[in-house]
Amino acid sequence: LKSNLSDENLQQTLVETRRQLCGGYCSVAELYLTDLCFEENAEQNCESALEAALNLDDPTSSPDAVQAMANLRLSQCRGFEAVAFMLEAYKRVKVGCEAMADLVGLGGDQGMNSENGERAAKELKGEALDATNSLPGFEFRCQMAKLLLECASILEDVTSDGAKRTEQRQGCVEGAIQVLGSLLAENDEVIEIWYLLGCAFESTEPKSDEASKYYFETALDMLEKVKKGLKREMPTDEVKDEIEDVKQKIKDIKQRLDEIAKTGDPAMEED
């Protein structure tokens, strides 16, 4: 019995050690993708760190290594390789994200409970609760959603190997919606999440114009409130820059809403 316990403890120690080493290599790679990106041999060093991380990667563990490799491949304009890594990354958080997204009416295949964005209050239990508790942090999942949408855009105009690429694109868009839904369930006051959900529903096939409109309009309302609040502050250079940034975001969303309006109005299309 003592021997079995020792073996089990040793195995747990080995698993944890591999996990920590994998995380360490991912941190090194992240540095070369950001702060050290202009260093000599930054790309090669990043690649080496991620290859080491993937060698230690456990398919049942966190998606850090595969998502980091997808990020690198996108920076190298190797989009199709990035798609495969991102779909694997999402696969590892799918259950937890769908469970949380379900809390705001976005889980699984249900999308939205109504075209007006109605959200149903639900409760997490059992395996779903365990899966949500093991999800990566908010910022990591936000980055995951952005990368999934970027991968979807890469696949948008691909004609070769059509059926496979269409399936992959759909997987990226649906994955992004589930991840964003999990973020919305965690914190519904982050404007960027509402905006990205608008972008995600804009990318569905066929396009979900009513859903896109709902999320874009919510983001727009939130930005207008931010702008009003900033205008009440002392007009420092920093505040002025923030106001200009908010104005640009408002302009972008209004343009997207105009496009949705044109799409839904046959008379405007004819003009």
C-alpha positions in Angstrom: 0.0 0.0 0.0 2.8 2.4 0.9 4.5 1.6 -2.3 1.4 2.3 -4.3 1.0 5.6 -2.6 4.6 6.5 -3.3 4.2 5.6 -7.0 1.1 7.7 -7.1 2.7 10.7 -5.4 5.7 10.4 -7.7 3.4 10.4 -10.8 1.6 13.5 -9.5 4.9 15.2 -8.9 6.1 14.4 -12.4 2.9 15.7 -14.0 3.1 18.9 -12.0 6.7 19.3 -12.8 6.0 18.9 -16.6 3.1 21.4 -16.3 5.4 24.0 -14.6 8.1 23.5 -17.1 5.7 23.8 -20.0 4.3 27.0 -18.5 7.9 28.3 -18.1 8.7 27.8 -21.8 5.4 29.4 -22.7 6.3 32.5 -20.6 9.7 32.7 -22.4 8.0 32.4 -25.8 5.5 35.2 -24.8 8.4 37.5 -24.0 9.9 36.9 -27.5 6.5 37.6 -29.0 6.1 40.9 -27.1 8.8 42.8 -25.1 11.8 41.0 -26.8 10.4 40.8 -30.3 13.1 43.0 -31.7 15.9 41.1 -30.1 18.3 39.2 -32.4 17.0 35.7 -33.1 13.8 36.5 -31.3 11.7 34.4 -33.7 14.0 31.4 -33.5 14.2 31.6 -29.7 10.4 31.8 -29.5 10.0 28.8 -31.8 12.5 26.8 -29.8 10.7 27.6 -26.5 7.4 26.6 -27.9 8.7 23.4 -29.4 10.0 22.5 -25.9 6.7 23.5 -24.4 4.7 21.3 -26.8 7.0 18.3 -26.1 5.9 18.6 -22.4 2.3 19.5 -23.3 -0.5 17.3 -21.9 -3.5 17.2 -24.2 -5.8 17.1 -21.1 -4.2 20.2 -19.6 -4.4 23.9 -20.2 -4.1 25.2 -23.8 -1.2 27.6 -23.1 1.3 26.0 -25.4 -0.9 25.3 -28.4 -2.4 28.9 -28.2 1.0 30.4 -28.0 2.1 28.4 -31.1 -0.9 29.6 -32.9 -0.1 33.1 -32.1 3.5 32.6 -33.4 2.2 31.0 -36.6 -0.1 34.0 -37.2 2.8 36.4 -36.8 4.6 34.3 -39.4 1.7 34.5 -41.8 1.3 30.7 -41.5 -2.4 30.9 -41.0 -3.6 27.4 -41.8 -1.2 26.0 -39.2 -2.5 28.5 -36.7 -6.0 27.3 -37.3 -5.2 23.8 -36.3 -3.5 24.9 -33.1 -6.4 27.3 -32.2 -9.1 24.6 -32.8 -7.1 22.3 -30.5 -6.8 25.1 -27.9 -10.5 25.7 -27.9 -11.2 21.9 -27.7 -9.5 21.9 -24.3 -11.8 24.6 -22.8 -15.0 23.8 -24.8 -16.9 22.2 -22.0 -16.3 24.9 -19.5 -16.8 27.7 -21.9 -20.1 26.3 -23.2 -21.3 25.8 -19.6 -20.6 29.4 -18.7 -21.9 30.7 -22.1 -25.1 28.8 -21.3 -25.7 31.1 -18.4 -26.1 34.1 -20.7 -28.0 32.2 -23.4 -25.1 31.5 -25.7 -24.1 27.9 -24.8 -23.7 25.1 -27.3 -25.9 25.4 -30.4 -28.6 27.6 -28.9 -26.8 30.8 -29.8 -29.2 33.4 -28.4 -32.5 32.7 -26.7 -34.1 35.5 -28.8 -33.2 37.9 -31.6 -33.3 40.6 -29.0 -30.5 39.1 -26.9 -32.7 37.7 -24.1 -30.5 35.9 -21.6 -31.7 33.1 -19.3 -30.5 32.6 -15.7 -29.1 29.1 -15.2 -27.0 27.3 -12.6 -23.8 25.3 -13.0 -23.6 21.9 -11.5 -21.5 18.7 -11.5 -19.1 18.3 -14.4 -20.0 21.6 -15.9 -19.0 23.4 -12.6 -15.7 21.5 -12.5 -15.0 22.4 -16.1 -15.6 26.1 -15.5 -13.4 26.1 -12.4 -10.5 24.9 -14.4 -10.8 27.4 -17.2 -7.9 29.8 -18.0 -8.1 33.4 -16.8 -10.2 36.2 -18.3 -7.4 37.8 -20.4 -6.2 34.4 -21.8 -9.7 33.6 -23.0 -10.2 37.1 -24.4 -7.0 36.5 -26.4 -8.3 33.1 -27.4 -11.5 34.6 -28.8 -9.6 37.2 -30.8 -7.2 34.5 -32.3 -10.2 32.3 -33.2 -11.8 35.2 -35.1 -8.5 36.0 -36.8 -8.3 32.4 -37.9 -11.9 32.5 -39.2 -11.1 35.6 -41.3 -8.1 33.8 -42.8 -10.4 31.0 -43.9 -13.1 33.3 -45.2 -12.0 33.5 -48.8 -10.3 30.1 -49.1 -11.6 28.1 -52.1 -9.2 25.1 -52.0 -10.3 22.1 -49.9 -13.6 23.9 -49.5 -15.6 21.6 -47.2 -12.7 21.2 -44.7 -12.0 24.9 -44.6 -15.7 25.8 -44.2 -15.9 23.4 -41.3 -12.8 24.8 -39.7 -14.1 28.4 -40.2 -17.4 27.5 -38.6 -15.5 25.8 -35.7 -13.5 29.0 -35.2 -16.5 31.3 -35.2 -18.6 29.0 -32.9 -15.6 28.6 -30.6 -15.2 32.4 -30.4 -18.8 32.8 -29.5 -18.6 30.2 -26.7 -15.4 31.7 -25.3 -16.9 35.2 -25.4 -20.1 33.9 -23.8 -18.0 32.6 -20.9 -16.4 36.0 -20.5 -19.7 37.8 -20.6 -21.0 35.5 -17.9 -18.0 36.4 -15.8 -18.1 40.1 -16.4 -20.7 41.8 -18.5 -19.2 45.3 -18.0 -16.3 44.9 -20.4 -17.2 46.8 -23.6 -14.7 44.8 -25.7 -16.5 41.5 -25.1 -19.8 43.0 -26.4 -18.0 44.4 -29.4 -16.3 41.1 -30.2 -19.6 39.2 -29.9 -21.0 41.6 -32.5 -18.0 40.7 -34.8 -18.4 37.0 -34.1 -22.1 36.9 -35.1 -21.2 39.0 -38.1 -18.9 36.2 -39.1 -21.5 33.4 -38.9 -22.8 31.6 -42.0 -25.4 32.8 -42.6 -24.8 36.1 -40.9 -26.8 36.7 -37.7 -27.6 40.4 -38.3 -30.0 40.8 -35.4 -27.5 39.3 -33.0 -24.7 41.4 -34.4 -26.9 44.5 -34.1 -27.8 43.7 -30.5 -24.2 43.3 -29.3 -22.9 46.3 -31.3 -25.6 48.5 -30.0 -24.9 47.5 -26.4 -21.2 48.2 -26.9 -22.1 51.6 -28.5 -24.4 52.6 -25.5 -21.6 51.7 -23.1 -19.0 53.7 -25.1 -21.3 56.7 -25.1 -21.6 56.6 -21.4 -17.8 56.3 -21.1 -17.4 59.4 -23.4 -19.8 61.4 -21.2 -17.9 60.4 -18.1 -14.5 61.4 -19.6 -15.8 64.8 -20.7 -16.7 65.6 -17.1 -13.0 65.0 -16.1 -10.2 67.5 -16.1 -9.1 68.0 -19.8 -5.6 66.6 -19.4 -3.7 65.2 -22.5 -4.3 61.7 -21.3 -8.1 62.3 -21.0 -8.1 63.9 -24.4 -6.4 60.9 -25.9 -8.9 58.6 -24.2 -11.8 60.6 -25.6 -10.4 60.4 -29.1 -9.9 56.7 -28.7 -13.5 56.2 -27.6 -14.8 58.4 -30.4 -12.9 56.2 -33.0 -14.4 53.1 -31.5 -17.9 54.7 -31.6 -17.3 55.6 -35.3 -16.2 52.0 -36.1 -19.3 50.5 -34.5 -21.7 53.0 -36.2 -20.1 52.0 -39.5 -20.7 48.4 -38.8 -24.3 49.1 -37.8 -24.8 51.0 -41.0 -23.6 48.0 -43.0 -26.0 45.8 -41.1 -28.9 48.2 -41.9 -28.0 48.2 -45.6 -27.8 44.4 -45.7 -31.3 44.2 -44.1 -32.8 46.8 -46.4 -33.3 45.6 -50.1 -34.1 49.1 -51.2 -30.8 50.4 -49.9 -28.9 47.6 -51.6 -30.6 48.5 -55.0 -29.5 52.1 -54.6 
